[in-house]
């Protein structure tokens, strides 16, 4: 088998970026034997812990050690340190850029610029960042086509579950009419804990302590994360540019302990439900808390699990459940995108 060495650059080296490097390390022998693929990381750029470029390949174990102990990775840089993130992308000799910077729900920047620059420099661009999919999908897809490269984003919704790739190949000539589901795993866990009698402020603190909620929990609690995922699915799968601002959005702040108890007493549960539907040529989308009965497929989606059910003109109800994901499942979506971008699969 002919061996190919692919050079990788990473923008963002938080939980997901580090999980990706560990997964690549774990799969090194399999990638070589099954796909004829060897890999080397030629650059890592972080928001707070420096940047490093080495055309020969960085010591990723040392990069992991430095990042996880809160130290700068600048010392690993061979040559002058890039002055900015865009300078880093231009200076890094790489075939693929993984963009995993923090999401901007409102504009998708600066991730859009990172990805566009990588594509213009001849790299495939892979991201777990929802912002550029919603706010830059047309631009980045066109830039990729012009450059003869791929813009891939499987991990942006439901982590490693094959949502976008499902519609690329296995469901030809099928028209998506709408979908419904639970797309924010953090609030799903919060609601489950509130069913046990805990207050919202308490469960927010718990979610922050285990790393699934940010210091500012509004993206989850106020429904922005769910709304941007709805917008991403509509934009890509229903072919209609859509922003989270167009999604009718209500979070879970308004739910009281009495509301939670009343639902349980009636044999129902509160869920933060995402819906989208095409009616008379218009797409209507909503994120809102709803009481769901035990007959609903959403009823038993527990913990940090996610679920989406698609309604097509050919299949009335196709559902995908992802159980309790984490950084490792997001990293798998990135790895799958890498193999697809390089033409190593049939996708």
Residue pairs with C-beta under 8 A, 6 or more apart in sequence:
1 36
2 36
3 32
3 36
3 37
3 38
4 36
4 37
4 38
4 342
5 37
5 38
5 39
5 40
6 37
6 38
6 39
6 40
6 95
6 96
6 338
6 342
7 39
7 40
7 41
7 42
7 57
7 93
7 94
7 95
7 96
8 24
8 39
8 40
8 41
8 42
8 94
8 95
8 96
8 97
8 98
8 338
9 41
9 42
9 43
9 44
9 45
9 88
9 89
9 92
9 94
9 96
9 97
9 98
9 118
9 123
10 17
10 20
10 21
10 41
10 43
10 44
10 45
10 97
10 98
10 100
11 45
11 85
11 88
11 89
11 97
11 98
11 99
11 100
11 101
11 114
12 45
12 46
12 47
12 98
12 99
12 100
12 101
12 102
13 44
13 45
13 46
13 49
13 63
13 67
13 73
13 100
14 46
14 100
15 211
15 327
16 100
16 128
16 155
16 327
16 330
16 331
16 334
17 44
17 98
17 100
18 64
18 67
18 68
18 327
19 326
19 327
19 328
19 330
19 331
20 98
20 100
20 331
20 334
20 335
21 41
21 60
21 63
21 64
22 64
22 331
23 328
23 331
23 332
23 335
24 31
24 39
24 335
25 60
27 335
28 38
28 39
31 37
31 38
31 39
32 38
35 339
35 344
36 344
37 339
37 342
37 344
40 56
40 57
41 57
41 58
41 60
41 63
42 53
42 54
42 55
42 56
42 57
42 58
42 92
42 93
42 94
43 51
43 52
43 53
43 54
43 58
43 88
43 91
43 92
43 94
44 51
44 52
44 58
44 63
44 73
44 76
45 51
45 52
45 82
45 85
45 88
45 89
46 67
46 73
47 101
47 102
49 66
49 67
49 70
49 71
49 72
49 73
50 72
50 73
50 74
50 77
50 81
51 73
51 74
51 77
51 81
51 82
51 88
52 58
52 63
52 73
52 74
52 75
52 76
52 77
52 81
53 77
53 78
53 79
53 82
53 88
53 91
53 92
54 76
54 77
54 78
55 78
55 93
56 78
58 76
59 76
62 76
63 73
63 76
66 72
66 73
66 75
66 76
67 73
74 81
82 88
82 91
85 110
85 114
86 113
86 114
86 117
89 97
89 114
89 117
89 118
89 121
89 123
90 117
90 121
94 118
94 123
95 122
95 123
95 124
96 123
96 124
96 125
96 126
96 338
96 341
96 342
97 114
97 115
97 118
97 123
97 124
97 125
97 126
98 126
98 127
98 334
99 111
99 114
99 115
99 118
99 125
99 126
99 127
99 128
99 129
99 132
100 127
100 128
100 129
100 334
101 110
101 111
101 114
101 129
102 129
103 111
103 129
103 130
103 131
103 219
103 228
104 110
104 111
104 131
105 130
105 131
105 219
105 224
105 225
105 227
105 228
105 244
106 244
106 245
107 131
107 135
108 129
108 131
108 132
108 133
108 134
108 135
108 136
109 131
109 135
111 127
111 129
111 131
111 132
111 136
112 131
112 132
112 135
112 136
112 139
112 140
115 125
115 127
115 132
115 136
115 140
115 151
116 136
116 139
116 140
116 143
118 124
118 125
119 125
119 140
119 143
119 144
119 147
119 149
119 151
120 143
120 147
122 147
122 149
123 149
124 144
124 149
124 150
124 151
124 152
124 338
124 341
124 342
125 140
125 144
125 149
125 150
125 151
125 152
126 150
126 152
126 153
126 334
126 337
126 338
126 341
127 133
127 152
127 153
127 155
127 156
128 153
128 155
128 156
128 330
128 333
128 334
129 153
129 156
130 156
130 157
130 225
130 228
130 229
130 232
131 228
132 140
132 153
133 153
133 156
133 232
133 235
133 236
134 228
134 231
134 232
134 235
134 242
134 243
134 244
135 243
137 235
137 236
137 241
138 241
140 151
141 151
143 151
144 150
144 151
149 341
150 340
150 341
152 337
152 338
152 340
152 341
153 164
153 232
153 236
153 337
154 160
154 162
154 163
154 164
154 165
154 333
154 334
154 336
154 337
155 330
155 331
155 333
155 334
155 337
156 229
156 232
157 163
157 164
157 183
157 229
157 232
157 233
157 308
158 183
158 306
158 308
158 320
158 322
158 325
159 306
159 322
159 325
159 326
159 329
159 330
159 332
159 333
160 322
160 325
160 329
160 330
160 331
160 332
160 333
160 336
161 306
161 320
161 322
161 325
161 329
161 333
162 320
162 336
163 233
163 237
163 308
163 320
164 236
164 237
165 336
165 340
165 347
166 320
167 174
167 176
167 236
167 237
168 347
169 346
169 347
171 312
171 314
171 315
173 314
174 312
174 313
174 314
174 315
175 312
175 313
175 314
176 237
176 238
176 310
176 311
176 312
177 277
177 278
177 311
177 312
177 313
178 275
178 276
178 277
178 278
178 310
178 311
179 233
179 274
179 275
179 276
179 308
179 309
179 310
179 311
180 273
180 274
180 275
180 276
180 298
180 308
180 309
180 311
181 273
181 274
181 298
181 306
181 307
181 308
181 309
181 319
182 188
182 271
182 272
182 273
182 274
182 298
182 301
182 305
182 306
182 307
182 308
183 225
183 226
183 229
183 230
183 274
183 306
183 308
184 220
184 223
184 225
184 226
184 229
184 272
184 274
184 306
185 212
185 303
185 304
185 305
185 306
185 324
185 325
186 207
186 212
186 213
186 220
186 225
186 304
187 220
187 221
187 223
187 226
187 251
187 252
187 272
188 271
188 272
188 301
188 302
188 303
188 304
188 305
188 306
189 203
189 207
189 212
189 303
189 304
190 200
190 203
190 204
190 207
190 220
190 221
190 252
191 252
191 255
191 260
191 269
191 270
191 271
191 272
191 289
192 302
192 303
193 202
193 203
193 206
194 200
194 203
194 255
194 257
194 260
194 270
195 260
195 264
195 269
197 257
198 206
199 257
200 221
200 252
200 253
200 255
204 213
204 217
204 221
207 213
207 217
207 220
208 214
208 215
208 217
212 304
213 220
213 221
214 220
218 224
218 251
219 225
220 251
221 251
221 252
221 253
222 249
222 251
222 253
223 249
223 250
223 251
223 252
223 272
223 287
223 288
224 244
224 249
226 249
226 272
226 274
226 287
227 244
227 247
227 249
227 285
227 287
228 244
229 274
230 242
230 244
230 247
230 274
230 275
230 276
230 285
230 287
231 242
231 243
231 244
231 246
231 247
231 285
233 276
233 308
234 240
234 242
234 276
234 283
234 285
235 241
235 242
238 276
238 278
238 283
240 283
242 283
242 285
246 285
247 285
247 286
247 287
248 284
248 285
248 286
248 287
248 288
249 286
249 287
249 288
250 287
250 288
250 289
251 272
251 287
251 289
252 270
252 272
252 289
254 289
255 270
255 289
259 270
260 270
263 269
263 270
263 291
266 291
267 293
267 294
268 291
268 292
268 293
268 294
268 299
269 291
269 292
269 299
270 289
270 290
270 291
270 292
271 289
271 290
271 292
271 298
271 299
271 301
272 287
272 288
272 289
273 286
273 287
273 288
273 289
273 290
273 292
273 298
274 285
274 286
274 287
274 308
275 285
275 286
276 283
276 284
276 285
276 286
277 283
277 284
277 285
277 311
292 298
292 299
293 299
297 307
297 309
297 319
298 307
301 307
301 321
303 323
303 324
304 324
304 325
304 326
305 321
305 322
305 323
305 324
305 325
306 321
306 322
306 325
307 319
307 320
307 321
307 322
308 319
308 320
309 317
309 318
309 319
309 320
310 317
310 318
310 319
311 317
312 318
322 329
336 345
339 345
340 347
